Amino acid sequence: MPISTTVCDTDVRHAGGAPKTGQVWSGPADALAFDEPGIRSILRDSDVPCCAVRQQGRIGLARGGSWLRAADEADLPEVLAFVPAMPLHCLGDPAFLAAHRVRCAYMTGAMANAIASEELVIAVGRAGMLGSFGAAGLVPDRIAAAIGRIQAALPEGPYAFNLIHSPSEPALEAGAVRVYLERGVRTVEASAYIDLTAQIVHYRAAGLGLDPAGCITIANRVIAKVSRREVAGRFLQPAPEALLRQLVEAGRISPLQATLAGKVPMADDITVEADSGGHTDNRALVCLLPSILAQRDEIQAQQRFAQPTRIGAAGGIGTPQAVLAAFMMGAAYVVTGSVNQACVEAGTSAHTRALLARAETTDVTMAPAADMFELGVRLQVLKRETLFAMRAQKLYELYKTYGALEEIPAAEIRKLESQIFKKSLEQIWQETIAYFSHRDPQQIEKAEGNPRRKMALIFRWYLGLSSRWSNLGEKGREMDYQIWCGPAMGAFNDWVKGTYLGAPENRTVVDVAGQLMLGAAFLYRVQHLRCQGLQLPPAYCRYLPAR
C-alpha cells in the first residue's frame, strides 16, 4: 500500500489508501506536535481527544481543537484520523465501578498471610480502587484486627477481604466467615475453591433480603477467583439447594434467604485467573477468558439474572499491554498480584522485595502448596536465589513414597534435619502441637494414631514457615524463602527498567496501578490511530512510567 512521502524512519506515516476525512483542524499552535516528545505527550493526555493531521508534508498530532470542513478552511492542517478521549474510568465495565464504588476497574488481589496488607488495601481504597486484604492463613483474631483498622480508615469502603477454601483446616474458613458476618465485611474475594462449601454459601445467603419494592438486595458481595470452567459454573449458578437446606436447618439463614439465594448467582464478579503467582493452573489468559465469558453468557441466557455476573481478568497482568489486552478481550476489570508484592506497602521484607525487583519472566517454578500438601496441589513461586521449591518438592516425594517418618531411611532423616529443617523432627513435632493447639486443635487429634498424617504436618511446618520467613526477613533462612510469584513480575521489571520504578523503594501500589492503567489508555490511542492507517515509529508507541 503506498504511503505519504517521508524520508526519515522516525517520521509518522499515513497509508495513502486510507479514506480522506474531508476536514481540517483548527486550534492553538501549541496544541500541535510533530516531534516525538510532543506526540507522546498528546497520547498520554488520555482525557482529551486528539487527531492526526498533515501540514506542509509533515504528519503529527493535535490536542483538542475543532474540526472544520476542508472546503471552508483549506489552508489549515488536514485531519487524517481521530482518536477519542479515553479517561481511565472508561476502561472496563461501568457496572463494576458502580457496584464497588470505585473510580476505575482495577483491583489488587489478596496475597496470603497479610502480604496484601492493611497499608496496601487502605492506600488503594483511598485512591478509589478496590483492594483485597490477604486474610488467607490468618487466625480469626488477626483478621478481626485487620477489619478494625481498614474500616476505620475506609468507613465507606472500598475494600474486600479474602476468603480462601481450606480443606485441610476447615475451622479457618468457618472462623473467617463468622468474623466477616459479625464485623460487616460486605465484599469477599473467594479463592482456591474447587467446589462450593457451606461457609461460602452461608456468607452469600446471609446478606440477601428484599427492598420495599420487593426486589432482591445483595448485601454480601462475592468476587470468585477461578481458573476452571467447572468451578466458574458453580459460581455463575445459584447456590445448591442441599447446602441451603442444611443452613436453614442449622438456623444460620432464614427460609426467605434460602429462597432468594435460588434466584441470584453465587458471585457478583468472577476473576478469571490465568498464569499467576501462588495457586494457579498456569492457564493462558487468551484462551481462558473468552471461554468463561461465553460460559457466563450461556448461563445468563438461561437464568436471566437481574444483574449478570461480571468477568474480570488476573494472572500475567504486569504491563500496560497486558492490561489493555484483558480489557479488549472483554474483561470487566483487571486484578494484579505479583507486581504489588514488590511495593513498599506489601507485608514482605526488604530482601524479598529486592529479589522480586530483579526477577525475570523465567525465574518462576511450581512447588507443593502448604495448605493442600496432601492433595498434591502446587503453586507458583520465585526460584531466583532460593531453594524453597526444590526442598519442598523433596518433602512431597518423601510423603508420597513412605507411609510414616519411621519408614524413611536414617540418612534421609539426617539430611532433612541438617539441611532443610535445621531442627530435629521431635522439636518440630512439639512446635506443631503448640501451633495447632491455638489455631485448630483438631489437626493434632487427626494425627494421633495416624503416622502418615503426622508426617504431613511435620512437612507442612517447613512449607508454612517458609512464607513467614520471607515476610519477616528471617536472617539465615534466605535460601528457604517461599515467595509467591508469577511471570508478570518479570514482565513488569522489563517494562520499568531504566525508569524510577526500577528501584523497589520507589514502587507504591497506587503509582503502579496508575501507570498500568494510564499506559493501557495510551496504547489504546496508539492502536486506534493504527487502525486508521497511521504508522507510528516504535519509539512513539512505547509507554514508559514517568513521575
C-alpha positions in Angstrom: 0.0 0.0 0.0 1.5 3.4 -0.9 2.5 5.8 1.9 3.0 9.5 2.1 6.4 10.9 1.1 8.6 10.9 4.2 12.3 10.4 4.3 13.1 9.7 7.9 12.5 6.4 9.7 11.4 8.3 12.8 8.6 10.2 11.0 4.9 9.4 11.4 3.5 8.0 8.2 0.0 7.5 6.9 -1.4 4.9 4.5 -2.1 6.8 1.3 -5.1 4.5 0.5 -6.9 5.5 3.7 -10.2 7.4 3.1 -10.0 11.2 3.4 -11.9 12.8 6.2 -12.7 16.0 4.3 -11.9 18.0 7.4 -9.2 20.4 8.7 -8.2 21.1 12.3 -8.4 24.5 14.0 -6.8 25.3 17.3 -3.8 26.9 19.1 -0.4 26.4 17.6 1.0 24.9 20.9 -1.6 22.1 20.6 0.2 20.8 17.5 3.1 18.4 17.8 5.3 16.9 15.1 8.2 15.6 17.3 8.4 12.5 19.4 8.1 14.2 22.9 5.1 16.3 21.8 3.3 13.4 20.1 3.9 11.2 23.2 2.6 14.0 25.5 -0.6 14.2 23.5 -1.1 10.5 23.5 -0.6 10.4 27.3 -3.2 13.1 27.8 -6.0 10.5 27.5 -8.7 12.7 29.0 -8.7 14.9 25.8 -9.4 13.7 22.2 -6.8 14.2 19.6 -6.4 13.8 15.9 -3.6 13.1 13.4 -3.0 16.0 11.0 -0.9 16.7 7.9 0.6 20.1 7.4 3.2 21.0 4.8 4.1 17.4 4.2 4.6 16.6 7.9 2.3 14.4 10.0 1.7 15.0 13.6 -0.9 15.1 16.4 -3.2 17.8 17.5 -4.7 18.0 21.0 -8.4 19.1 21.3 -9.3 21.9 19.0 -12.2 21.8 16.5 -12.8 20.2 13.1 -14.0 22.2 10.1 -15.0 21.4 6.5 -11.9 21.3 4.3 -13.6 23.4 1.6 -14.1 26.2 4.1 -10.6 26.4 5.5 -8.2 24.8 3.0 -5.0 26.3 4.5 -5.4 24.6 7.9 -3.9 21.2 8.8 -5.7 18.3 7.1 -7.3 15.8 9.6 -6.2 12.2 8.8 -7.5 10.3 11.8 -9.4 10.9 15.0 -8.8 9.4 18.5 -11.5 9.9 21.2 -10.7 10.6 24.8 -10.0 7.6 26.9 -10.4 8.5 30.6 -9.3 5.7 32.9 -12.8 5.1 34.2 -13.9 4.2 30.6 -11.7 1.1 30.7 -13.7 -1.9 31.8 -17.3 -2.3 32.9 -19.1 0.8 34.5 -21.3 -1.7 36.4 -18.1 -2.8 38.3 -17.4 0.8 39.2 -20.9 1.4 40.4 -21.2 -1.8 42.4 -17.9 -1.4 44.3 -18.0 2.5 44.3 -14.6 2.8 42.7 -13.1 5.2 40.1 -11.5 2.6 37.8 -11.9 -1.1 37.1 -8.7 -2.1 38.8 -8.3 -4.4 41.8 -5.3 -5.6 43.8 -5.8 -9.2 44.7 -5.3 -10.9 48.1 -1.9 -12.2 48.8 -2.0 -14.6 51.8 -0.5 -14.0 55.3 -1.2 -10.3 55.0 1.2 -9.7 52.2 -1.7 -7.8 50.8 -1.5 -5.7 54.0 -3.8 -3.2 55.7 -1.5 -0.5 54.4 -1.9 -1.7 50.9 -5.6 -2.0 51.0 -6.1 1.4 52.6 -3.8 3.1 50.1 -5.7 1.5 47.2 -9.1 2.3 48.7 -8.2 6.0 49.3 -7.2 6.2 45.6 -10.7 5.0 44.6 -9.7 1.4 43.7 -10.6 -2.0 45.2 -8.0 -3.8 47.3 -8.4 -7.2 48.9 -6.8 -8.0 52.3 -4.7 -11.2 52.4 -6.5 -13.0 55.1 -5.6 -16.5 54.0 -3.5 -18.3 56.6 -4.5 -15.9 59.4 -6.5 -16.8 62.5 -9.8 -15.0 63.1 -8.5 -12.7 65.8 -5.8 -11.4 63.4 -8.4 -10.9 60.7 -10.7 -9.1 63.1 -7.8 -6.7 63.9 -7.3 -6.0 60.2 -11.0 -5.4 59.7 -11.0 -2.8 62.5 -8.1 -0.9 61.1 -9.3 -0.9 57.5 -12.9 0.0 58.4 -11.6 2.9 60.5 -9.5 4.2 57.5 -12.2 3.4 54.9 -15.6 3.7 56.7 -17.4 3.9 53.4 -15.0 1.5 51.5 -14.0 0.3 49.1 -12.2 -2.8 50.4 -12.5 -6.6 50.3 -11.2 -9.5 52.4 -10.0 -12.8 51.1 -12.0 -16.0 51.9 -9.9 -19.0 51.0 -11.1 -22.6 50.8 -9.1 -24.5 53.4 -9.8 -28.3 53.0 -7.0 -29.2 55.5 -8.1 -26.5 58.0 -11.9 -26.1 57.7 -12.0 -24.3 61.0 -10.1 -21.3 59.5 -12.7 -20.9 56.7 -15.6 -21.1 59.2 -13.9 -18.6 61.5 -13.3 -16.2 58.7 -16.9 -16.2 57.7 -18.0 -15.8 61.3 -15.8 -12.7 61.7 -16.9 -11.2 58.3 -20.6 -11.5 59.2 -20.1 -10.1 62.7 -17.9 -7.2 61.5 -20.0 -6.2 58.5 -17.5 -7.1 55.8 -19.6 -6.7 52.6 -17.2 -8.0 49.9 -15.1 -11.1 50.0 -12.7 -12.4 47.4 -13.2 -16.2 47.3 -10.2 -18.2 46.2 -8.9 -21.8 45.9 -12.4 -23.2 45.8 -12.8 -26.5 43.9 -16.5 -26.8 45.0 -18.9 -24.7 47.0 -18.9 -25.1 50.7 -21.5 -24.4 53.4 -19.3 -21.5 54.6 -19.2 -19.5 51.3 -22.9 -20.2 50.7 -23.7 -19.0 54.3 -21.9 -15.7 53.7 -23.7 -15.1 50.4 -27.2 -16.1 51.6 -26.9 -14.2 54.9 -26.8 -10.9 53.0 -29.9 -11.4 50.9 -33.2 -9.5 51.5 -36.0 -7.6 49.8 -36.4 -3.9 49.4 -39.7 -2.1 49.8 -40.4 -2.7 46.1 -40.0 -6.4 46.5 -36.6 -6.5 44.6 -33.8 -8.7 45.9 -31.0 -6.9 47.7 -27.5 -8.3 47.9 -25.6 -7.0 50.9 -22.7 -9.6 50.8 -20.8 -9.5 47.5 -18.6 -12.3 46.3 -15.7 -12.0 43.9 -14.8 -15.5 43.0 -11.3 -16.2 41.7 -11.3 -19.3 39.3 -9.2 -20.9 36.7 -11.5 -23.7 35.5 -14.9 -23.7 33.7 -16.4 -26.3 36.1 -15.6 -24.1 39.1 -16.8 -20.9 37.3 -20.1 -22.7 36.6 -20.7 -23.2 40.3 -20.3 -19.5 41.0 -22.3 -18.5 37.9 -25.3 -20.5 39.2 -27.5 -20.1 42.3 -26.3 -21.9 45.5 -27.1 -25.6 45.7 -30.4 -26.4 47.3 -28.9 -29.1 49.5 -26.5 -26.6 51.1 -29.2 -24.0 51.5 -31.5 -26.6 53.2 -28.6 -27.6 55.5 -28.1 -23.9 56.5 -31.8 -23.3 57.2 -32.0 -26.4 59.4 -29.0 -25.2 61.3 -30.6 -21.8 61.8 -27.8 -20.0 60.1 -30.0 -18.4 57.4 -33.8 -17.9 57.1 -36.1 -19.7 54.8 -36.6 -16.5 52.9 -32.9 -16.1 52.4 -32.7 -19.6 51.1 -35.4 -18.9 48.6 -33.7 -15.7 47.5 -30.4 -17.5 47.1 -32.0 -19.6 44.5 -32.7 -16.5 42.4 -29.2 -14.9 42.3 -25.8 -16.2 41.2 -23.3 -17.2 43.8 -20.9 -14.5 42.6 -21.3 -10.9 41.6 -17.9 -11.0 39.9 -15.6 -13.8 38.7 -11.9 -13.2 38.3 -10.5 -15.5 35.6 -7.1 -16.3 37.0 -4.5 -17.3 34.4 -0.8 -17.8 34.9 -0.4 -16.2 38.3 1.7 -16.4 41.4 0.6 -18.7 44.2 -2.3 -21.1 43.4 -2.6 -21.4 39.7 -3.3 -23.8 36.8 -0.9 -21.9 34.6 -3.6 -21.3 32.0 -3.3 -18.8 29.1 -5.5 -15.8 29.6 -6.2 -15.5 25.9 -7.8 -19.0 26.0 -9.4 -19.0 29.4 -11.0 -15.6 29.5 -13.0 -15.9 26.3 -14.2 -19.4 27.3 -15.6 -18.2 30.7 -17.1 -15.1 29.1 -19.0 -17.4 26.7 -20.0 -19.6 29.6 -21.3 -16.7 31.5 -23.4 -15.6 28.5 -24.8 -19.1 28.1 -25.9 -19.3 31.8 -27.2 -15.8 31.8 -29.4 -16.6 28.8 -30.9 -19.5 30.8 -31.2 -17.9 34.2 -31.9 -14.3 33.3 -30.5 -12.8 36.5 -31.3 -9.2 37.1 -27.6 -8.4 37.2 -25.3 -10.7 35.1 -22.0 -11.8 36.8 -19.1 -9.6 35.7 -16.0 -11.3 34.5 -12.5 -9.9 35.3 -9.0 -11.0 34.4 -5.9 -11.8 36.5 -2.7 -13.6 36.1 0.1 -12.2 33.9 -1.2 -8.6 34.4 2.1 -6.7 34.8 2.4 -4.4 31.8 0.1 -1.8 30.1 -0.1 -4.2 27.1 -1.5 -7.0 29.3 -4.0 -4.6 30.9 -5.2 -3.4 27.5 -5.4 -6.9 26.1 -7.6 -8.0 29.0 -10.0 -5.1 28.5 -10.1 -5.6 24.8 -11.0 -9.3 25.3 -14.0 -8.2 27.3 -12.7 -8.2 30.9 -14.9 -6.1 33.2 -11.9 -5.3 35.4 -8.3 -6.4 35.9 -6.6 -7.7 39.0 -2.9 -7.5 39.8 -1.0 -9.6 42.3 2.7 -10.3 41.9 3.6 -6.7 41.0 2.0 -5.4 44.2 4.2 -7.8 46.3 7.2 -5.7 45.4 5.6 -2.4 46.5 6.6 -0.7 49.7 3.1 -1.2 51.3 3.2 -5.0 50.9 3.7 -7.2 54.0 7.0 -8.5 52.7 10.6 -8.0 53.8 13.0 -5.6 52.0 15.1 -8.6 51.0 12.1 -10.2 49.3 11.1 -7.0 47.6 14.6 -6.7 46.2 14.5 -10.3 44.9 11.2 -9.6 43.2 12.5 -6.4 41.6 15.3 -8.4 40.0 13.1 -11.3 38.8 12.8 -12.2 35.1 9.8 -13.9 33.5 11.6 -17.3 33.6 12.5 -17.0 37.3 9.4 -18.9 38.5 8.6 -22.5 39.1 5.9 -24.7 40.7 6.2 -26.1 44.2 3.9 -28.0 46.7 1.4 -25.9 48.5 1.3 -25.9 52.3 -2.5 -25.6 52.6 -3.2 -28.5 50.2 0.0 -30.5 50.6 -1.6 -33.9 50.9 -3.7 -33.3 47.8 -0.6 -32.6 45.7 -1.7 -29.1 44.9 1.1 -26.9 43.6 1.6 -23.2 43.5 3.9 -20.8 41.6 6.9 -19.3 43.4 10.1 -17.4 42.7 13.1 -19.7 42.1 15.7 -16.9 42.0 18.2 -17.1 44.9 16.0 -19.5 46.9 16.0 -23.3 47.2 12.5 -23.5 48.6 10.9 -25.1 45.5 13.5 -27.9 45.3 13.3 -28.6 49.0 9.5 -28.5 49.2 9.4 -31.0 46.3 11.8 -33.3 48.1 9.4 -33.3 51.1 6.4 -34.2 48.9 8.3 -37.0 47.2 9.1 -38.5 50.6 5.5 -38.1 51.6 4.3 -40.0 48.5 6.9 -42.7 48.9 6.6 -43.6 52.6 3.7 -44.2 54.9 5.4 -42.8 58.1 8.5 -41.0 59.2 9.9 -44.2 60.7 10.0 -45.7 57.2 12.3 -43.0 55.8 15.9 -44.2 55.7 18.0 -42.7 58.5 20.4 -41.0 56.1 17.4 -39.1 54.6 16.2 -38.1 58.0 19.7 -36.7 58.9 19.6 -34.6 55.6 16.2 -33.3 56.4 17.2 -32.3 59.9 20.5 -30.7 59.0 19.8 -29.1 55.6 16.1 -28.3 55.5 14.6 -28.2 58.9 17.7 -27.3 60.9 16.0 -28.9 63.9 15.2 -32.4 65.0 11.9 -34.0 63.9 10.9 -34.2 67.6 11.4 -30.5 68.1 9.3 -29.7 65.0 6.5 -32.0 66.2 6.4 -30.2 69.6 6.2 -26.9 67.8 3.5 -28.2 65.6 1.4 -29.3 68.6 1.8 -25.9 70.2 0.9 -24.1 67.0 -2.3 -26.0 66.3 -3.4 -26.1 69.9 -4.4 -22.5 69.5 -5.2 -22.5 65.8 -7.0 -25.7 65.1 -6.7 -28.5 67.8 -8.5 -31.0 65.5 -5.4 -31.1 63.3 -3.4 -32.8 66.1 -6.3 -35.1 67.1 -6.5 -36.3 63.5 -2.7 -37.1 63.5 -2.9 -39.2 66.7 -2.6 -42.8 65.6 -2.1 -41.8 62.0 1.6 -41.7 61.2 1.1 -40.5 57.7 -0.9 -37.6 58.9 1.8 -36.7 61.4 4.4 -36.8 58.7 2.3 -34.4 56.6 2.0 -31.9 59.5 5.8 -32.0 60.1 6.5 -31.4 56.4 3.9 -28.6 56.3 5.8 -27.0 59.2 8.5 -26.1 56.7 6.1 -25.1 53.9 4.2 -22.9 56.3 7.1 -21.1 57.9 9.0 -20.5 54.7 6.5 -17.9 53.6 6.6 -16.3 57.1 10.4 -16.2 56.9 10.1 -14.3 53.6 7.6 -11.8 55.0 9.6 -11.2 58.2 13.1 -11.2 56.5 14.3 -14.1 58.8 18.1 -14.0 58.9 19.8 -17.2 57.9 16.8 -18.5 56.2 17.0 -16.6 52.9 17.6 -19.7 50.9 14.3 -21.1 52.2 12.1 -18.1 51.5 8.8 -19.1 49.8 7.9 -16.1 47.6 4.7 -16.4 45.6 5.3 -15.0 42.1 4.1 -15.3 38.5 5.8 -14.3 35.3 4.0 -10.9 35.4 6.7 -9.8 37.9 9.4 -10.3 35.3 7.4 -8.6 32.6 6.8 -5.6 34.9 10.6 -5.4 35.7 11.4 -5.4 31.9 8.9 -2.6 31.4 10.1 -0.3 34.1 13.8 -1.0 33.7 15.7 2.3 33.5 12.8 4.3 35.0 12.2 5.5 38.5 10.1 2.4 39.1 13.1 0.1 38.6 14.0 0.7 42.2 11.8 -1.2 44.7 11.9 1.6 47.2 10.1 3.8 44.6 7.2 1.4 44.0 4.0 2.3 45.6 0.9 0.3 44.9 -1.2 3.3 43.8 1.5 4.6 41.5 2.0 1.2 39.9 -1.8 0.9 39.4 -2.0 4.4 37.9 1.0 3.8 35.5 -0.5 0.5 34.3 -3.9 2.0 33.6 -2.6 5.2 32.0 -0.3 3.0 29.9 -3.2 1.0 28.8 -5.1 4.1 27.8 -2.0 5.4 25.9 -1.7 2.1 24.0 -5.4 2.1 23.2 -5.0 5.5 21.5 -1.9 4.3 19.6 -3.9 1.3 18.3 -6.8 3.5 17.4 -4.5 5.5 15.2 -3.0 2.4 13.6 -6.5 1.1 12.7 -7.0 4.3 10.7 -3.8 3.9 8.7 -1.4 5.9 10.8 2.1 4.3 11.1 3.9 5.4 14.2 7.6 4.6 14.8 8.1 2.1 17.6 9.7 4.7 19.9 6.4 6.7 19.8 4.3 3.7 20.8 6.1 2.6 23.9 4.6 3.9 27.2 7.2 4.3 30.0 6.4 5.3 33.5 7.0 9.0 34.3 6.6 10.6 37.7 
